[in-house]
Amino acid sequence: MVIQKSKKKRYAVLPAAGIFGKAMQSAVFRDGHGKSLVHIAAHQLQTFDGFATANTVVAGAGMAATEIADAISEADFEVISQRFADGPAMVRMTDAAKLALAASNPGFRIVAITRYNLPGFKRAKKGQPAALPSAVTAADANGVVFVADAKQHFLGGANFGNHQNGRDVIVGLIDNGVDNTHPALVDAVALLRCYIPGVNENAGGPVNWGPLNNDRAGHGTHVAGIIAARPGHNGPAGIAPEAHIISYRVFPDDATGVKGAENLPIIDSIRAAIEDQCHIINLSLEGPSLKDDGVRTAIADAWNQGVVCIAAAGNGFGAPVSYPAQLPPCVAVSAIGRDGAFPNFPELQQYVSNQRSTVDPAVFLASFSNFGPRVQFTAPGHGVVSTFPGGEWWFNSGTSMAAPFVAGVLALLLSGNNNVLNMVGNAERSTAMLHMLIARAKRLNLPQVAHEGYGLPA
């Protein structure tokens, strides 16, 4: 049988489990003699054609392992990126090279490259409008910033006890970059990182999506301010104004418009956040409807090392909770708003729903919010005022704004509890952190439990 040559496709190659693995400890998939893994794979298949593993993998192709070995060459296998010597890599390879790699290295997982987007950027269902970020300036004609938003309302009535304003807590922000020159963020942003293949590792500032998409390019900066904006800069302080942010930019530049983030940079960013000793990771993004094995195991690894991932439920107008928030280790957050906590702007008014709280009828589930059994908390996500690139303050709406509210509250609680903060980084610490949020949660009695989970942690 002759194997037809196919175009090279990109795959994420991962260890057998998680995002750390001895099986991956080769410098860009090459042995000590400079031979690539595909070369080694070909040799193994030629020599060990009778091995059950190889035969199992290639059986579906209807050919012998030796036939695959004869069909591949160095040109069929190209490593695009491997940020960590023992971690995932992005590899471009032909179907034959993929079969050879899988057959000869059963300790690897080979998963498709998938794309993630800002919540709501892609339409949830045919015929439904997309809940794009409704970003608009929060300053009036005199430059006075609106500060009486829903975030401030709920914080104003909360007593968090002996907290330390988020001191000593690090929050990893996996998003589209943060403007660390904003006066309220200069002291809040500890590091800027970027794990997009081919991009400088320190390029964690705001993405460039051209002048028509400045509102979306400011997404990560807005999220950062919700968590940790410092007070005294003409706008509202963040929830944990002494916490520190590490920005991991995963969305690539494209001056012609918005471009999605791929799963490998997200996986690498989660891995980096663990190594950078983050306590919390905020994921205000959403991806494919199918489970992404690489991102799923990265989030599980974070949990098992004491790092809690908090994710936006998605902006699909009542669609099921999106990924990665749907994944069990993630804390999924829906979005609420409150009458009187925003000006009468069309960009904000359009997302007011009649799904009301019986505890406070002024509180509503934002119409764009996804919900379902996986929702664990709800938080202000409608008309939230926060930092924007260029020293500005803007309104933005979305479950993207609700997730960092919960991340900020957790940072606040964690900074006031050294017993949990100083625990060994493992699943027990993650569980303790989640229980801290549950203990703070207050039910709003929205029409369905699936709208709010345990409630509002404030």
N, C-alpha and C positions, 0 to 999 in steps of 0.2 A: 504494500500500500504506500502511496505517496501522499505526504501531508501537504496540503495546499498552503502556500505562504499567505499569511494574513497581515493586516495592518497592526502596528503596535498600539496597544491600549494602555492606559494608565491604571495602576492598581496600588492600593495600600497593602504592603506586606508587613504583618505584625507577628509578634511572638505567639506561641501556642495559647497563652492566657495572659490577659492584661496588656500592659504597655511597657513592661520591663521583661527582659528575657535573655538568659545566657545564649540561647540559640541565635540571637541577633548580634552577638559580640564579634563582628568582623567589620573591618573598616570598609564601609561602603560595599559590602557584599563581596569582598575579595580576600583570598587566603594570603598566606605569607609570601607566596611566589607571584602574586599579582594576577592570578587567574580568577576570573569572575565566577560567581556561583552557578551561572548557567553552564559554564565550561565544566565545573565540578559535577553539576547535575548530569550532564551528558555522560561523563565518565562513569558515574555511579550507575546510571541506567544501563550502560553497556555491560558493566561488570556484574551487576546484581539484578538482572532482568527477572530472575525467578523470585525475588522478594515479594511477599504478599502485599506490602504497602504500595509499591510501584504498580503492581498489576491491578490493584483495586482502583487506583486513581486513573489509570489510563484505559481501564476496561470499557468505560463509556465511550471512548473515542474509537473503539473497534480496531485497535492496533497494538502491536507489541511495544514494550518500553524501548527496545533497541531501535525501532523505527523512529520514535520521537527523538532519541539521542542523535540519530543520523541527520535529522531534519533541522536541528538548531545550530546557531552560530553566535559568536559574540555580538553580532549586529542585531540579534533578536532580543537583546536584554540591555536596558539602559537605566541606571539609577539616576533619578532626578534630584532626590533630596533624602538625606538621612541626618537629621539634626542630632540624634543621640546614638552613640555607637552600639548600644544594646537595646535600641527602641525602633519604632516603626520607620518605614521608608516608603517613598513614592517611587514606583518602578514602572517604566514603560516597556512592555514586552508583547511578543506575539502569542497567539494561542498555544503554539507548540512549546515556547519557552515557559509559559505559565504551567502547562501540564508537566513539563520536566521538573520545574522547581517544586511543584506540589508533590510529585511522586517521590522525589529524592530527599525532600525535607518536610516530613510530616509534622515537624515542630513549628511550621509557619502557618499563618492564616493569610489567605489572599482575598482581599475584599475590594469591591468596586469603589471607585472614587465617586462620592456623592456630594451634593451641593446644599448648603444651608443659606437661609436668607434672613433679613430683618423680619420680625413677626408681622404678618399681614401683607408683606410686599407682593406675594403671589396670591391670587384669588383662591379662597378656600374651596369654593364649589362653583360650578358653572352657573353664571347668571348672578352671582353675588358680588357686591362691591368689595374691593380690597380695603382693609383698614390701614391705610398708609399713615405714617406718623403725622399727626395734625400739628406740625410745629409752626408757631407764630410768636413774634416777639412779645415778651411779657412786660415791656416798658411802655408807658404812655408817652404822649407828646412832650411831656416835661422831663422824660427820662426816669420817672418814678416806677420802680418795679412792683408788680402785683405780688403780694406775699401771702394773701389769705386763701391759699389753695387748700385742697383736701388733705394733702400731706401735713401741712401746718396745723390744720384743724384737729386732726387725730393726734398729732404729737402734743398739741397744747393741753389736751386733757389727760395725758398719760403720765404715770409716775413709775419710772424705771428703777427706783431705789438707788442703791449705792453703785452706780455705773461710773465709768471713767471716760465717757465720751468716745469710746472705741479705741482708747490708747492701747498700744501693743498688739492690735489686731490688724492683720493684712488681708485685704480682699483682692482676689484676682478677678480682673474684668476682661472677659473674652468677648470682644466686640469689634467695632470698626475704628478704634483708635481714640485717644484722649488728648485734648489740648491742654498740656501741662503748663502753658504760659498764662492761662486764665488766672486772674488774681486770687480767686477763691480756691484754686486747685494747685497753685505753685507748691505749697507745703504738703499737699495731700497726696500727690502722685510721686511714688518712690522710684518707679522704674517704668520705662517704655520698652516693650519687647514686640517682636514681630517674627512669626514662624512660617510665613508664606514662602514657598520655595523660590529661590532666586532673589529675595528681597533682604536688605540689610536687617540683621537681627535686632537692631536698636530702633527701627523705624516704626515705633508704636504710636506716633501722632495721628491726627485725624486723616481719614482716607480722602483721596481726591476723586470725586465723582462728577466734577464739572460744576459750573455755576448754577445750573438748573436743579441741582440736588443738594444744595447746602443744608437744607433742613434734615435730610437723611444722613448726610456726612457728619452732622453734629450729634448723632445718636449716642455714641460712646461717651462723649463729653457730658451730655445731659444725664446719662445713667451714673457717671462718676460723681457728679454734683449731688445727686439724690443721696448717695451713700455718705460722702465725706467732704462736701464743700465747707471751707472754713468760714466762720461768721465775719461780719464787718466789711463786706465788699458789695454793698448795695442790693444784695439779694438774700434769699433764705439760706440758712446753714443746712448742711447735710444732717442726716439722722445721727451719724457717728462722726462728728467733726474733728476727732483726733485719730481716727483710723487712717491707715495708709492703703493706697490703691497701687496695684501693678497692672498696667494696661498691656494686654496681649492682643495685638491687632491681627485678625484673621481674614478680614475682607480686603481684597486687592484693589489698587488704584485702577480707575478707568475713567478718563476725562470725558467720555461720551455718555456715562450713566452708571446706574447702580449695578454692581456685579456681586454675585453670591460668594460665600466662603465655602471652601472645600473641607471635607472631613479630616484629612491628614493634618492641616495646620491646627484644627481644633483639638485633635488628639495630642499633638505635640505641645500645644499651649496648656492643656490640662496637666500633662506630664511636667512641664516647666513650672507650673503653679505649685505642684506638689514639692518639687525640689527647691523652689523659692520660699518654702515654708508659709504659703498662704494658709489661712484658716477657713476661708470661704471663697467659693468661685461663683460669680454671677454670669449666667448664660441667657442674655436677652436676645435670643435668636431661635429660629426653628428650622427643621430640616425635613427629610423625606418621611412619608407615612410608614415606611417599613423600618424595622429596627436596624440601625447601623451598628454592626458588631464592634467596630473599632471605637466609636464614641461611647457606646454602651459600656464596654469594658474599661475605658478610661475613667468614666464617671464612677464605676464600681471600685476601681483602684483608688480613686481619690477618697471615697467613703472609707475604704479599708485602711487608709493612712491618716484618718482624722480630719479630712477636708470635705466640707459639705457643699454640694452644688445646688444652687437655687436657680430655677429657670422660669421663663415666661410661659404661660399656658398657651399663648398664641392668640392672634387676632382674626379668627375665622368666623365671627358673628355666630357664636353658639356651636361651632364645630367641636368635635372631641379634642381633648388636650393634645397638643402637637408634641413632636419629638424635638429636643431631648427631654422636655418636661414630663412626658409620658413614662419615661423609664423609672422603675421603682426606686433606685437610689437618689433620684432627683427630688427636690422639693418644688412642686408645681404651684404657681401663683396666678390666680385670676385677678381681674381689675374692677375696682369700684370707683364711683365718683360721688359728689355731694352737691345738691342744689345750693346756690349762693357762694360756692367756692371757685367760681370762674366767671369771667365777664361773658356777656351775651354775644360771643363771637360765633358765627356759623360753623367755623372749624371745630368748635367745642360743643356747641349745642346739638349737633347732628348725632352725637353718640350717647345722648341721655336716653335711658330706657324706662319702661314702667315696671321693671323687676325691682321692687322696693323692699327695704328692710322694715320689719315691724318694730324693731328697737328704736330706729330713727328713720322715719319715712322720707327724710330728705336724702338718704343714702340710696344709691341705685347701682345695680350691676351695669357696668359700661356695655353698651350694645355690641361693641366689637369683640368682647372677651369670649374666648373659648371656655368651656367648663366641662365637668364630668367627674366620675368617681376618683380620678387621680389627683384632683385639686386638693391640696392640703391647707392652703391659706388664701386669703384674699387681702388686697391692699390697694391704696389709692393709685390709680393708673390713668385717671381722666383729668386733663387740664393741670398737670403737675408743672410747677415752675422750677427750673434748674439751670445750671451753667450751660453755655453754648460757646463754640469757638469764637475767638476775637474779643473776649471779655464780656460777652453778652449774656442776657438771661431770657430764656424762651419758655413758652408753654409747649408741652408735648404730651401726647396721649398714647396709651398702649399698655399691654401686659408687660412690655419692656420696661415701663416705669414702675409697675407694681412689684416686679421681682427684686429690684434693688432696694425698695422700701423694706422688704423682709430681710434682705442681706444686711442692710444698715441696722435694723433692730437687733439682729443676731450679733453683729459686731458690738453693739452697745451692751447687750446682756453679757457677752463673753468677756468684755473688758472689766466688768464688775464681778467676775467669778473666777478667781485664780485657780480654784480647785479644778475647774474644767479647762481653763485656758492652758494650764501647765500639765495637763494629762499627756501621757504618751500618745503620739499620733497613730491612732488605730480606730477600728470600728466602734469601740466603746466611747471614745471621745465624740465621734460623729453622732452616735445615739444620744449622748448627753446633751449635745448642742441642739438636736432636734427637739428633745424634751423641754429644753428651755423655751423654745418658741411655742410649743404646745401649751405650756403652763401660762404663757402670756396671752394666748388667743382668747378673744371674746366673740361669741356668736352674734351675728347681726340679724339672724333670722331672715335671711333672704328666702325667696320662695322655695328654693331647693338646697339641700345640703351640698349638692354637687357644685353650686355656685361659689361656695366659700370654704368648704372643708372644715377645719377646726375653727375658722373664723379669722378675725383681724388681730395680729399680734402687736397690740399697742396699748 
